[in-house]
């Protein structure tokens, strides 16, 4: 069973497009777990109007943070295979089939993507190139985080080890990726499997220049390392 975990907040502009791209490639026994963080627009109405039993809406964390909203979605996931999804991207038609092929060998899979604007025009042909993403658990922990949640999928064993999130987790995807890398296995694949939308109103700022200082970044890395010690031996 596949669980697609999606965190929403005032996503009415893009949510139908994204959910449609997901539902078209998962099975009848699979699910889309939507954790909504208190949307005040028509996000929930749009989701309910789709009238698809695979969509399961749960009440979000109401902490104004994608990290904790995703945690709520993940806590509700029932599948053996977990896919993360943002509310405003579009999945390529082969995303699930390609990712599932790699998940037969690896515990966590990270894919590349094409960055687009609100109208779908290409901004950059490869997130990997822009972000300087490359494999290597110490590189991703200490130098450059390449764990982009909307491009990640993993087995249930990773989910069970990553939950609950540490109280000082700087983000959900970096934490999950590091747990997978140091306790299980991770594969960065070259396939570009989503249109990654950057439109100025994103809940996540992953691909934007960091607003954090060097010392803040150092603190984030140190907190991840300390929390990893609780579940594995580095």
Buried (B, 14 or more C-beta within 10 A) or exposed (E): BBBBBBBBBBBBBBBBBBBEBBBEBBEEEBBBBBBBBBBEBBBBEBBEEBEBEBBBBEEBBEEEBBBBBBBBBBBBBEBEBBBBBBBBBBBBEEBBEBBBEBBEEBBBBBBBBBBBEEEEEEBBEBBBEEBEBEEBBEBBBEEEBBBBBBBBBBBBBBBEBBBEBBEEBBBBBBBBBBBBBBBBBBBBBEBBBBBBBBEEEBBBEBBEEEEEEEEEEEBBBEBBBEBBEEEEEE
